[in-house]
Amino acid sequence: MSEADVNLFAKKLLGVGTAVVVLGVLIGLYVGSWATSFPKAVAAVSGPASSGGSQLTLETVAAIGQKFSPSHPDWVSYLIKSRGQWVHSTDYTVPANSIVHVTIYQFDSPTGLRNPFLSQVQGTVGGAMTLDGKAVTSIPPEEASHTFAIPELGVFVPLPGVSEEAKNPCEEAPCEPSKNDHRTITFSFRTGKKGRFHWQCFVPCGAGFIAGNGGPMQTLGYMDGFINVV
């Protein structure tokens, strides 16, 4: 191998090494940013006087929009109502050894479940939920848009989608029940001892990602979060 060939090889090797280092730094910055980008915790409010406990009021939207997420405006997401305003957070704080009443306004269209088992209501008080005012224990799997599931607490609640022929769909958050077509789901569940429990949507709703399971499905603040029992 001539001296010129050796020099060329050395330059190529240096270039590849530099590219690997730069790529490693970029990956490290991305992972560091993801790991430290936690949504702020939002506390449940006092529940209805007739039943006590605490109350969480949530909504699911097809697109979070520029207002709440300039970097991912087209991602599907959950929001929580706090002091009369919709807040982009999936980190909720509730009391230990109590009942939590949940109201979810569901504005997104159906995606469908890959596991029909998750179309059954589980772990709620009475083993049911109310859907638009009617008590139900399950929904057709193909009608699911999202789920609200806390596996460690045994809570699985399927959320049916809004008809694709809806006349007043919500394009992006915040969506308002008084203005946009939606489904209303209510249920209650019991908390036990103190702890931090992960909750997740199990409908593959990450459009544009492999099998629908990337992006918002794997990012805190969108389709998964934590229940802080204190």
SVG drawing of the C-alpha trace seen along z (x, -y; Angstrom):
<svg xmlns="http://www.w3.org/2000/svg" viewBox="-78 -28 82 39">
<polyline fill="none" stroke="black" stroke-width="0.4" points="0.0,0.0 1.5,-3.3 1.9,-6.3 -1.0,-8.1 -3.3,-5.1 -2.3,-5.1 -3.1,-8.8 -6.5,-8.3 -7.4,-5.4 -6.4,-7.4 -8.6,-10.3 -11.6,-8.0 -11.0,-6.4 -10.9,-9.8 -14.1,-10.8 -16.0,-7.7 -14.7,-8.1 -15.8,-11.7 -19.3,-10.8 -19.7,-8.1 -18.8,-10.5 -21.1,-13.2 -23.9,-10.7 -23.3,-9.4 -23.4,-13.0 -26.7,-13.7 -28.3,-10.4 -27.1,-11.3 -28.6,-14.8 -31.9,-13.3 -32.1,-10.7 -31.2,-13.2 -33.9,-15.6 -36.5,-12.9 -35.6,-11.6 -35.9,-15.0 -38.9,-16.3 -41.6,-15.3 -45.0,-17.0 -45.9,-18.8 -48.1,-17.0 -51.7,-18.1 -53.7,-17.3 -57.3,-15.9 -60.0,-18.2 -62.6,-17.3 -65.2,-14.9 -69.0,-15.3 -70.4,-16.1 -72.8,-13.2 -70.0,-10.6 -66.9,-12.2 -63.5,-11.2 -61.6,-13.2 -62.3,-14.1 -60.2,-14.0 -61.6,-15.6 -59.7,-14.6 -60.0,-14.8 -58.4,-13.0 -57.7,-14.8 -56.7,-13.8 -54.1,-16.6 -52.6,-18.5 -51.9,-21.6 -49.4,-24.4 -50.6,-26.0 -49.7,-23.0 -46.9,-21.3 -45.1,-23.4 -42.7,-20.5 -45.4,-17.8 -48.7,-19.6 -50.2,-16.7 -49.7,-14.1 -52.7,-12.6 -52.8,-13.4 -54.5,-13.5 -55.2,-16.8 -56.5,-17.5 -58.8,-20.2 -57.4,-22.3 -58.9,-25.5 -61.2,-25.8 -58.4,-25.4 -57.1,-22.5 -53.6,-21.6 -51.2,-19.5 -50.1,-16.9 -50.5,-13.2 -49.1,-13.2 -51.9,-13.2 -51.9,-13.2 -54.7,-11.5 -55.3,-10.6 -54.4,-7.2 -57.1,-4.8 -59.9,-6.7 -62.2,-6.8 -61.2,-8.7 -64.1,-9.7 -63.0,-10.2 -64.7,-12.0 -63.2,-11.7 -64.4,-13.6 -63.3,-11.6 -62.9,-13.7 -60.9,-11.3 -62.1,-8.8 -61.8,-5.0 -58.6,-3.2 -59.5,0.3 -57.9,2.7 -55.5,5.5 -56.4,7.3 -60.2,7.6 -59.6,8.4 -58.9,4.7 -62.4,3.7 -63.8,4.9 -64.1,2.5 -62.0,3.8 -61.1,2.6 -63.7,-0.1 -66.2,-0.5 -69.1,1.7 -67.1,3.2 -68.6,0.7 -68.4,-2.7 -71.0,-5.1 -70.9,-5.9 -72.9,-8.9 -75.1,-8.3 -75.5,-4.6 -73.8,-2.0 -71.8,0.5 -69.2,3.2 -67.5,3.4 -67.4,1.9 -66.9,3.4 -63.1,3.7 -63.2,2.0 -64.8,-1.1 -62.0,-1.8 -60.1,-5.1 -58.0,-5.0 -57.9,-3.4 -57.2,-4.6 -55.3,-1.8 -53.4,-1.6 -52.2,2.0 -50.7,2.1 -54.1,1.1 -56.0,3.4 -57.9,0.6 -58.7,0.9 -61.2,-1.4 -61.8,-1.5 -62.8,-4.7 -65.0,-4.5 -64.3,-6.9 -66.4,-9.6 -68.0,-8.8 -65.9,-9.7 -69.1,-11.3 -69.4,-13.7 -70.6,-17.2 -68.5,-19.1 -65.2,-17.3 -62.4,-18.9 -59.4,-19.6 -56.9,-20.3 -56.8,-21.0 -58.3,-22.4 -61.6,-20.8 -64.8,-21.8 -67.8,-19.5 -70.2,-22.3 -68.8,-22.9 -67.4,-19.7 -68.7,-16.1 -67.5,-13.8 -68.2,-10.7 -68.5,-11.1 -67.1,-8.4 -67.3,-8.3 -66.1,-5.7 -64.6,-5.5 -61.7,-3.4 -60.3,-2.9 -56.7,-3.7 -54.8,-1.8 -51.5,-2.5 -49.2,-5.3 -47.1,-4.8 -46.4,-6.0 -48.2,-4.0 -47.7,-4.1 -50.8,-4.5 -51.0,-4.0 -53.2,-4.0 -53.1,-0.6 -54.7,-1.5 -51.9,-1.8 -52.7,-5.4 -49.2,-6.7 -50.0,-7.4 -46.9,-7.5 -44.9,-5.2 -44.2,-1.5 -47.3,0.5 -48.7,-2.7 -46.7,-2.2 -44.2,-5.0 -44.2,-8.8 -47.0,-9.9 -47.6,-6.3 -44.1,-6.2 -43.8,-9.8 -44.8,-11.1 -47.3,-14.0 -49.2,-12.5 -50.6,-8.9 -49.0,-7.7 -48.2,-9.1 -48.3,-8.5 -50.8,-8.3 -49.2,-9.6 -51.1,-8.2 -50.2,-10.3"/>
</svg>
